[in-house]
Amino acid sequence: MDQKPDELRERLLDLATEHRDLDSAIAALVGSGVYNPLRAQRLKKRKLALKDEIAQLESALLPDIIA
């Protein structure tokens, strides 16, 4: 990644916020009277993709430490 650490941290915060928002959306969907399994599946897939991207960014921000 050729982005600056500050840009990566900002992106990481944006992704974490979206991940939390998806958590809330999924909970609201499940808790509502009308459950749409296809919509829930799409939200969960997006949430997993965000989790993967968050992990990649966190890895990029951590210095390589040789033990």
Biopython code that builds the backbone (N, CA, C, O; Angstrom):
import numpy as np
from Bio.PDB.StructureBuilder import StructureBuilder

atoms = [
    (1, "MET", "N", (0.840, -1.177, 0.000)),
    (1, "MET", "CA", (0.000, 0.000, 0.000)),
    (1, "MET", "C", (0.882, 1.236, 0.000)),
    (1, "MET", "O", (1.816, 1.357, 0.793)),
    (2, "ASP", "N", (0.572, 2.136, -0.892)),
    (2, "ASP", "CA", (1.385, 3.337, -1.005)),
    (2, "ASP", "C", (0.708, 4.562, -0.408)),
    (2, "ASP", "O", (1.066, 5.692, -0.738)),
    (3, "GLN", "N", (-0.272, 4.345, 0.471)),
    (3, "GLN", "CA", (-0.940, 5.448, 1.140)),
    (3, "GLN", "C", (-0.198, 5.803, 2.424)),
    (3, "GLN", "O", (0.513, 4.977, 2.997)),
    (4, "LYS", "N", (-0.372, 7.017, 2.854)),
    (4, "LYS", "CA", (0.249, 7.470, 4.089)),
    (4, "LYS", "C", (-0.461, 6.837, 5.279)),
    (4, "LYS", "O", (-1.649, 6.525, 5.197)),
    (5, "PRO", "N", (0.248, 6.646, 6.374)),
    (5, "PRO", "CA", (-0.377, 6.047, 7.570)),
    (5, "PRO", "C", (-1.617, 6.797, 8.055)),
    (5, "PRO", "O", (-2.574, 6.179, 8.521)),
    (6, "ASP", "N", (-1.602, 8.127, 7.947)),
    (6, "ASP", "CA", (-2.770, 8.900, 8.373)),
    (6, "ASP", "C", (-3.986, 8.583, 7.506)),
    (6, "ASP", "O", (-5.106, 8.480, 8.007)),
    (7, "GLU", "N", (-3.757, 8.428, 6.208)),
    (7, "GLU", "CA", (-4.845, 8.080, 5.297)),
    (7, "GLU", "C", (-5.371, 6.680, 5.600)),
    (7, "GLU", "O", (-6.576, 6.435, 5.541)),
    (8, "LEU", "N", (-4.459, 5.763, 5.925)),
    (8, "LEU", "CA", (-4.866, 4.400, 6.258)),
    (8, "LEU", "C", (-5.686, 4.371, 7.549)),
    (8, "LEU", "O", (-6.677, 3.648, 7.650)),
    (9, "ARG", "N", (-5.265, 5.160, 8.527)),
    (9, "ARG", "CA", (-6.010, 5.220, 9.800)),
    (9, "ARG", "C", (-7.411, 5.798, 9.594)),
    (9, "ARG", "O", (-8.387, 5.331, 10.182)),
    (10, "GLU", "N", (-7.486, 6.819, 8.750)),
    (10, "GLU", "CA", (-8.788, 7.430, 8.459)),
    (10, "GLU", "C", (-9.699, 6.421, 7.757)),
    (10, "GLU", "O", (-10.880, 6.309, 8.086)),
    (11, "ARG", "N", (-9.156, 5.707, 6.813)),
    (11, "ARG", "CA", (-9.929, 4.673, 6.101)),
    (11, "ARG", "C", (-10.353, 3.586, 7.084)),
    (11, "ARG", "O", (-11.480, 3.094, 7.020)),
    (12, "LEU", "N", (-9.465, 3.217, 7.981)),
    (12, "LEU", "CA", (-9.763, 2.199, 8.984)),
    (12, "LEU", "C", (-10.928, 2.640, 9.874)),
    (12, "LEU", "O", (-11.811, 1.840, 10.180)),
    (13, "LEU", "N", (-10.932, 3.889, 10.284)),
    (13, "LEU", "CA", (-12.034, 4.413, 11.097)),
    (13, "LEU", "C", (-13.348, 4.402, 10.331)),
    (13, "LEU", "O", (-14.395, 4.079, 10.890)),
    (14, "ASP", "N", (-13.293, 4.757, 9.047)),
    (14, "ASP", "CA", (-14.502, 4.740, 8.218)),
    (14, "ASP", "C", (-15.060, 3.326, 8.094)),
    (14, "ASP", "O", (-16.267, 3.109, 8.204)),
    (15, "LEU", "N", (-14.171, 2.375, 7.865)),
    (15, "LEU", "CA", (-14.603, 0.986, 7.728)),
    (15, "LEU", "C", (-15.170, 0.446, 9.038)),
    (15, "LEU", "O", (-16.164, -0.280, 9.032)),
    (16, "ALA", "N", (-14.547, 0.795, 10.153)),
    (16, "ALA", "CA", (-15.035, 0.337, 11.454)),
    (16, "ALA", "C", (-16.425, 0.912, 11.730)),
    (16, "ALA", "O", (-17.282, 0.222, 12.281)),
    (17, "THR", "N", (-16.649, 2.160, 11.352)),
    (17, "THR", "CA", (-17.956, 2.780, 11.529)),
    (17, "THR", "C", (-19.002, 2.071, 10.678)),
    (17, "THR", "O", (-20.100, 1.777, 11.152)),
    (18, "GLU", "N", (-18.663, 1.797, 9.429)),
    (18, "GLU", "CA", (-19.594, 1.085, 8.549)),
    (18, "GLU", "C", (-19.887, -0.313, 9.086)),
    (18, "GLU", "O", (-21.021, -0.785, 9.009)),
    (19, "HIS", "N", (-18.869, -0.974, 9.629)),
    (19, "HIS", "CA", (-19.027, -2.314, 10.195)),
    (19, "HIS", "C", (-20.021, -2.271, 11.365)),
    (19, "HIS", "O", (-20.903, -3.124, 11.464)),
    (20, "ARG", "N", (-19.875, -1.279, 12.243)),
    (20, "ARG", "CA", (-20.808, -1.117, 13.373)),
    (20, "ARG", "C", (-22.218, -0.811, 12.883)),
    (20, "ARG", "O", (-23.196, -1.327, 13.424)),
    (21, "ASP", "N", (-22.318, 0.033, 11.857)),
    (21, "ASP", "CA", (-23.627, 0.380, 11.303)),
    (21, "ASP", "C", (-24.320, -0.854, 10.722)),
    (21, "ASP", "O", (-25.531, -1.022, 10.859)),
    (22, "LEU", "N", (-23.538, -1.705, 10.076)),
    (22, "LEU", "CA", (-24.108, -2.939, 9.535)),
    (22, "LEU", "C", (-24.595, -3.845, 10.655)),
    (22, "LEU", "O", (-25.623, -4.510, 10.526)),
    (23, "ASP", "N", (-23.853, -3.867, 11.750)),
    (23, "ASP", "CA", (-24.279, -4.638, 12.923)),
    (23, "ASP", "C", (-25.669, -4.191, 13.365)),
    (23, "ASP", "O", (-26.548, -5.015, 13.617)),
    (24, "SER", "N", (-25.852, -2.899, 13.456)),
    (24, "SER", "CA", (-27.134, -2.335, 13.864)),
    (24, "SER", "C", (-28.221, -2.644, 12.842)),
    (24, "SER", "O", (-29.345, -2.983, 13.211)),
    (25, "ALA", "N", (-27.890, -2.528, 11.567)),
    (25, "ALA", "CA", (-28.871, -2.793, 10.514)),
    (25, "ALA", "C", (-29.310, -4.255, 10.521)),
    (25, "ALA", "O", (-30.490, -4.556, 10.342)),
    (26, "ILE", "N", (-28.366, -5.153, 10.727)),
    (26, "ILE", "CA", (-28.687, -6.580, 10.773)),
    (26, "ILE", "C", (-29.568, -6.862, 11.986)),
    (26, "ILE", "O", (-30.552, -7.594, 11.875)),
    (27, "ALA", "N", (-29.235, -6.302, 13.123)),
    (27, "ALA", "CA", (-30.038, -6.510, 14.331)),
    (27, "ALA", "C", (-31.451, -5.968, 14.140)),
    (27, "ALA", "O", (-32.419, -6.599, 14.565)),
    (28, "ALA", "N", (-31.576, -4.810, 13.506)),
    (28, "ALA", "CA", (-32.890, -4.226, 13.258)),
    (28, "ALA", "C", (-33.694, -5.091, 12.294)),
    (28, "ALA", "O", (-34.899, -5.271, 12.472)),
    (29, "LEU", "N", (-33.033, -5.622, 11.283)),
    (29, "LEU", "CA", (-33.705, -6.470, 10.300)),
    (29, "LEU", "C", (-34.203, -7.753, 10.951)),
    (29, "LEU", "O", (-35.331, -8.183, 10.714)),
    (30, "VAL", "N", (-33.359, -8.356, 11.768)),
    (30, "VAL", "CA", (-33.741, -9.595, 12.447)),
    (30, "VAL", "C", (-34.857, -9.321, 13.460)),
    (30, "VAL", "O", (-35.751, -10.149, 13.636)),
    (31, "GLY", "N", (-34.807, -8.183, 14.115)),
    (31, "GLY", "CA", (-35.786, -7.844, 15.137)),
    (31, "GLY", "C", (-37.107, -7.341, 14.588)),
    (31, "GLY", "O", (-38.102, -7.287, 15.310)),
    (32, "SER", "N", (-37.123, -6.974, 13.315)),
    (32, "SER", "CA", (-38.362, -6.456, 12.733)),
    (32, "SER", "C", (-39.355, -7.596, 12.494)),
    (32, "SER", "O", (-38.993, -8.773, 12.498)),
    (33, "GLY", "N", (-40.584, -7.222, 12.292)),
    (33, "GLY", "CA", (-41.627, -8.227, 12.058)),
    (33, "GLY", "C", (-41.473, -8.916, 10.719)),
    (33, "GLY", "O", (-41.900, -10.058, 10.551)),
    (34, "VAL", "N", (-40.866, -8.229, 9.765)),
    (34, "VAL", "CA", (-40.689, -8.786, 8.427)),
    (34, "VAL", "C", (-39.215, -9.098, 8.229)),
    (34, "VAL", "O", (-38.383, -8.193, 8.171)),
    (35, "TYR", "N", (-38.896, -10.380, 8.125)),
    (35, "TYR", "CA", (-37.495, -10.794, 7.968)),
    (35, "TYR", "C", (-37.242, -11.142, 6.513)),
    (35, "TYR", "O", (-37.950, -11.962, 5.930)),
    (36, "ASN", "N", (-36.230, -10.517, 5.930)),
    (36, "ASN", "CA", (-35.851, -10.766, 4.553)),
    (36, "ASN", "C", (-34.498, -11.476, 4.559)),
    (36, "ASN", "O", (-33.463, -10.833, 4.741)),
    (37, "PRO", "N", (-34.497, -12.819, 4.358)),
    (37, "PRO", "CA", (-33.233, -13.556, 4.456)),
    (37, "PRO", "C", (-32.202, -13.151, 3.402)),
    (37, "PRO", "O", (-31.003, -13.170, 3.680)),
    (38, "LEU", "N", (-32.641, -12.790, 2.217)),
    (38, "LEU", "CA", (-31.700, -12.378, 1.174)),
    (38, "LEU", "C", (-31.013, -11.068, 1.568)),
    (38, "LEU", "O", (-29.802, -10.923, 1.401)),
    (39, "ARG", "N", (-31.778, -10.134, 2.082)),
    (39, "ARG", "CA", (-31.202, -8.857, 2.525)),
    (39, "ARG", "C", (-30.230, -9.077, 3.683)),
    (39, "ARG", "O", (-29.152, -8.483, 3.717)),
    (40, "ALA", "N", (-30.611, -9.927, 4.623)),
    (40, "ALA", "CA", (-29.743, -10.227, 5.764)),
    (40, "ALA", "C", (-28.440, -10.865, 5.284)),
    (40, "ALA", "O", (-27.363, -10.532, 5.779)),
    (41, "GLN", "N", (-28.539, -11.774, 4.329)),
    (41, "GLN", "CA", (-27.346, -12.443, 3.805)),
    (41, "GLN", "C", (-26.415, -11.436, 3.132)),
    (41, "GLN", "O", (-25.197, -11.512, 3.293)),
    (42, "ARG", "N", (-26.978, -10.505, 2.387)),
    (42, "ARG", "CA", (-26.156, -9.490, 1.714)),
    (42, "ARG", "C", (-25.457, -8.582, 2.732)),
    (42, "ARG", "O", (-24.285, -8.241, 2.575)),
    (43, "LEU", "N", (-26.192, -8.202, 3.768)),
    (43, "LEU", "CA", (-25.590, -7.355, 4.806)),
    (43, "LEU", "C", (-24.463, -8.095, 5.520)),
    (43, "LEU", "O", (-23.414, -7.516, 5.802)),
    (44, "LYS", "N", (-24.679, -9.360, 5.807)),
    (44, "LYS", "CA", (-23.655, -10.155, 6.492)),
    (44, "LYS", "C", (-22.421, -10.342, 5.609)),
    (44, "LYS", "O", (-21.294, -10.320, 6.105)),
    (45, "LYS", "N", (-22.628, -10.526, 4.305)),
    (45, "LYS", "CA", (-21.493, -10.662, 3.384)),
    (45, "LYS", "C", (-20.679, -9.376, 3.339)),
    (45, "LYS", "O", (-19.448, -9.410, 3.343)),
    (46, "ARG", "N", (-21.365, -8.255, 3.297)),
    (46, "ARG", "CA", (-20.673, -6.957, 3.282)),
    (46, "ARG", "C", (-19.894, -6.760, 4.576)),
    (46, "ARG", "O", (-18.775, -6.249, 4.570)),
    (47, "LYS", "N", (-20.501, -7.171, 5.684)),
    (47, "LYS", "CA", (-19.848, -7.046, 6.984)),
    (47, "LYS", "C", (-18.564, -7.882, 7.021)),
    (47, "LYS", "O", (-17.543, -7.427, 7.536)),
    (48, "LEU", "N", (-18.613, -9.088, 6.482)),
    (48, "LEU", "CA", (-17.412, -9.935, 6.431)),
    (48, "LEU", "C", (-16.330, -9.329, 5.538)),
    (48, "LEU", "O", (-15.144, -9.382, 5.861)),
    (49, "ALA", "N", (-16.752, -8.755, 4.413)),
    (49, "ALA", "CA", (-15.784, -8.108, 3.516)),
    (49, "ALA", "C", (-15.114, -6.932, 4.226)),
    (49, "ALA", "O", (-13.910, -6.716, 4.087)),
    (50, "LEU", "N", (-15.904, -6.178, 4.985)),
    (50, "LEU", "CA", (-15.338, -5.063, 5.744)),
    (50, "LEU", "C", (-14.352, -5.563, 6.785)),
    (50, "LEU", "O", (-13.291, -4.971, 6.981)),
    (51, "LYS", "N", (-14.702, -6.649, 7.447)),
    (51, "LYS", "CA", (-13.813, -7.216, 8.467)),
    (51, "LYS", "C", (-12.467, -7.607, 7.849)),
    (51, "LYS", "O", (-11.415, -7.369, 8.443)),
    (52, "ASP", "N", (-12.504, -8.203, 6.665)),
    (52, "ASP", "CA", (-11.269, -8.578, 5.975)),
    (52, "ASP", "C", (-10.441, -7.348, 5.612)),
    (52, "ASP", "O", (-9.223, -7.333, 5.788)),
    (53, "GLU", "N", (-11.117, -6.317, 5.102)),
    (53, "GLU", "CA", (-10.398, -5.104, 4.717)),
    (53, "GLU", "C", (-9.812, -4.410, 5.943)),
    (53, "GLU", "O", (-8.702, -3.880, 5.889)),
    (54, "ILE", "N", (-10.559, -4.413, 7.052)),
    (54, "ILE", "CA", (-10.062, -3.836, 8.295)),
    (54, "ILE", "C", (-8.807, -4.572, 8.753)),
    (54, "ILE", "O", (-7.837, -3.942, 9.173)),
    (55, "ALA", "N", (-8.822, -5.894, 8.673)),
    (55, "ALA", "CA", (-7.664, -6.690, 9.081)),
    (55, "ALA", "C", (-6.449, -6.368, 8.203)),
    (55, "ALA", "O", (-5.329, -6.276, 8.707)),
    (56, "GLN", "N", (-6.663, -6.199, 6.904)),
    (56, "GLN", "CA", (-5.564, -5.857, 6.006)),
    (56, "GLN", "C", (-4.970, -4.488, 6.345)),
    (56, "GLN", "O", (-3.751, -4.317, 6.357)),
    (57, "LEU", "N", (-5.837, -3.525, 6.617)),
    (57, "LEU", "CA", (-5.349, -2.186, 6.958)),
    (57, "LEU", "C", (-4.593, -2.201, 8.285)),
    (57, "LEU", "O", (-3.544, -1.569, 8.413)),
    (58, "GLU", "N", (-5.119, -2.913, 9.259)),
    (58, "GLU", "CA", (-4.426, -3.006, 10.549)),
    (58, "GLU", "C", (-3.057, -3.655, 10.374)),
    (58, "GLU", "O", (-2.083, -3.247, 11.006)),
    (59, "SER", "N", (-2.992, -4.648, 9.530)),
    (59, "SER", "CA", (-1.723, -5.314, 9.264)),
    (59, "SER", "C", (-0.742, -4.362, 8.569)),
    (59, "SER", "O", (0.454, -4.376, 8.859)),
    (60, "ALA", "N", (-1.246, -3.552, 7.667)),
    (60, "ALA", "CA", (-0.400, -2.593, 6.956)),
    (60, "ALA", "C", (0.120, -1.500, 7.898)),
    (60, "ALA", "O", (1.206, -0.960, 7.692)),
    (61, "LEU", "N", (-0.659, -1.184, 8.923)),
    (61, "LEU", "CA", (-0.249, -0.121, 9.844)),
    (61, "LEU", "C", (0.737, -0.614, 10.910)),
    (61, "LEU", "O", (1.495, 0.179, 11.469)),
    (62, "LEU", "N", (0.726, -1.907, 11.188)),
    (62, "LEU", "CA", (1.632, -2.440, 12.204)),
    (62, "LEU", "C", (3.021, -2.671, 11.590)),
    (62, "LEU", "O", (3.126, -3.219, 10.493)),
    (63, "PRO", "N", (4.054, -2.267, 12.272)),
    (63, "PRO", "CA", (5.402, -2.519, 11.753)),
    (63, "PRO", "C", (5.730, -4.007, 11.807)),
    (63, "PRO", "O", (5.246, -4.735, 12.675)),
    (64, "ASP", "N", (6.538, -4.433, 10.891)),
    (64, "ASP", "CA", (6.983, -5.825, 10.886)),
    (64, "ASP", "C", (7.949, -6.032, 12.055)),
    (64, "ASP", "O", (8.988, -5.376, 12.144)),
    (65, "ILE", "N", (7.592, -6.938, 12.928)),
    (65, "ILE", "CA", (8.430, -7.234, 14.096)),
    (65, "ILE", "C", (8.930, -8.663, 13.960)),
    (65, "ILE", "O", (8.140, -9.604, 13.882)),
    (66, "ILE", "N", (10.211, -8.814, 13.931)),
    (66, "ILE", "CA", (10.801, -10.142, 13.856)),
    (66, "ILE", "C", (11.130, -10.588, 15.261)),
    (66, "ILE", "O", (11.936, -9.967, 15.954)),
    (67, "ALA", "N", (10.498, -11.669, 15.674)),
    (67, "ALA", "CA", (10.712, -12.142, 17.041)),
    (67, "ALA", "C", (11.934, -13.021, 17.116)),
    (67, "ALA", "O", (12.275, -13.514, 18.192)),
]
sb = StructureBuilder()
sb.init_structure("model")
sb.init_model(0)
sb.init_chain("A")
sb.init_seg("    ")
for serial, (resi, resn, name, xyz) in enumerate(atoms, 1):
    if name == "N":
        sb.init_residue(resn, " ", resi, " ")
    sb.init_atom(name, np.array(xyz, "f"), 0.0, 1.0, " ", f" {name:<3s}", serial, name[0])
structure = sb.get_structure()
